[in-house]
Amino acid sequence: METYFYNSHKYDDIMGLPHHVSASRPHMPRGDRAAQFSPFSALSGFGAAIRETGRQTDPRIGLSEDDRAVLDANLQMIQEKLADRPEAEVTYFQPDDCKSGGSYCKISGRIRKIDACGRILVMENGTRIPLDEIIGLREKEDCS
C-alpha cells in the first residue's frame, strides 16, 4: 500500500504550532540565506580568464622610413616652439599589460616638455608618452 503525504497523519501534532525563533542565535539575513543555495563555482577565476582571452588588442604598426622622417620633423618643429606651449594632437600606441598588442590612443593638448634623454613627451595634463610609441604628431593651428 502506497502512503502519500496527504494520507499521512504523522505531523498533525505540529502543524498548527508557531514557527520557532531561536533566543540565542540572531536571525540570518535573507541575502545570506539565499547565498547558501547559490551555485558553487569550482573553477573560480576561470570566467575572468576566458574574458581576458577574448579581449581584442591591436597589433603594433611599424612606421616606414618616410613616415618616421615626417614624424621626426614635426617633433623638431614642436621642440623649437616649446617655450610657447604649442598645442598638438598625438597618436600613440599603448601596449597592453597582459597580452601582446595594445591599443592606439589619440590625445590633444598643450605639450609641456620633450625629454630627449628619457625619450618621453610630457603633456600639460601630465600624460607621459614614450617617443618610440608615437605614430602621429600634428601641431594644432591657433584659431585666435
N, C-alpha and C positions, 0 to 999 in steps of 0.2 A: 504494500500500500504506500503510495506516494504522499508525502506531507509537504504542503506549501505553507509559506509564512501566514497567509490569511486563514489557514485552517489550524495553525498552531496557537496555543494559548500560553506558552511558557513565559512570555514577557508581560502579560496582563498586569502583574503586580506593580510594575514600574512605569507603565505607560502614562499615567496622569501626574507623575511627580514633576516638580520644577527642575530646570537644568542646574547641574552642580556648578558652583563657583568656588574656587579654592580661596581659603582665607590666608594661606601662606605664600602663594605664588601670584605675581601680577598677571593680569590678562594680557595675552600675546596680541600685539598689533596685527591688524588684518593683512598688511603687506608682508610681515614676517611669516605669518601663517601660510600665505599664498606661495612664498618663496620655497617652502618645504616641498611643494609639489611641482615646481618648475623643472623643465628638462635639465638634465645634467650634461655639461659639456666635457666629455672625456678628453678632447683634444683642444685644451684651452690655448688660445693664440693662433690656432690653425686658420680661423676666418680672417684674421688680420694679415697673416702670411699670404693667403690667397688674394686678398685685395691689393697687397703690395706688389705681388707678381703681375697682376692685371693692370696696374697703373702704367700709363704710357709716358715715355720720355722721348725727347727729340734727339737725333744724333747731332754731333758737333759738325758744323760746316767749316771746311777748310777754305781759306781765302787764297785767291790766285795772287801772283806777284803784282799784277796791275792793281788789284783791289787793295793789297797791302800798301802799295805806294801811295794811293789816294788817301787811305786812312792815315798814314804817317804824315802826309802833307797837311791834312785837316788838323791833326793833333799838334803839329808845329805851329800852324796859324793860330790855334786857340792858345797855345803856350805863350805866344807873343802878346796876346791880349789879356793875359791872366789878371793883370792889375785892375782891369775894368770889370772883372767877374762876368765873363761872357756867358750868355745863356745858350745851351746846346741840347741836342737830342742825341742820346747814346743808346745804341742797341748792342746788347752783350749776351754772352752765353753764361747761364748759371748752372754749373754742374750739380747733378743730383747727389745727395749724401749717401743714398742707399744702393743705387744701381748705376749701371753705365748709362751715359747720355745725360740729359738735363732739359732745361727749358730756355727759351730766348725771351729776354726782358727788354723793354724799352722804357727809358726814363727821360724826362725833360726837366731842366732846371739850370741853375747857375753853377758853374764849376768853381770850387774853392781853390783847389791846387792839384798839380800833377807831380807826384813823387816819382822821379825818374829812377832813383836808386831802388826803391821798393816796388817799382813798376805798378803803381796804383793811381787811379784817378779818383779824387775825392769831390763829391758834390756838396753843395751848400747845406743840404739837408742831412749830411753825414753818411750818405751811401758811399761805400768804397767799392770801386770796380777795378779788378785786375786788368792792366793794359792788354795782356795777352788774350783776354776773353772778349775784347771789344771787336765787333764786326762792322759796326757802322757808327759814324760820328759826324754830326752836321751842326754847324753853328746856326742858331735861330736868328733871323733878321729882326732888328728893332723896328717896331711899328709906331714908335712915339715921335 
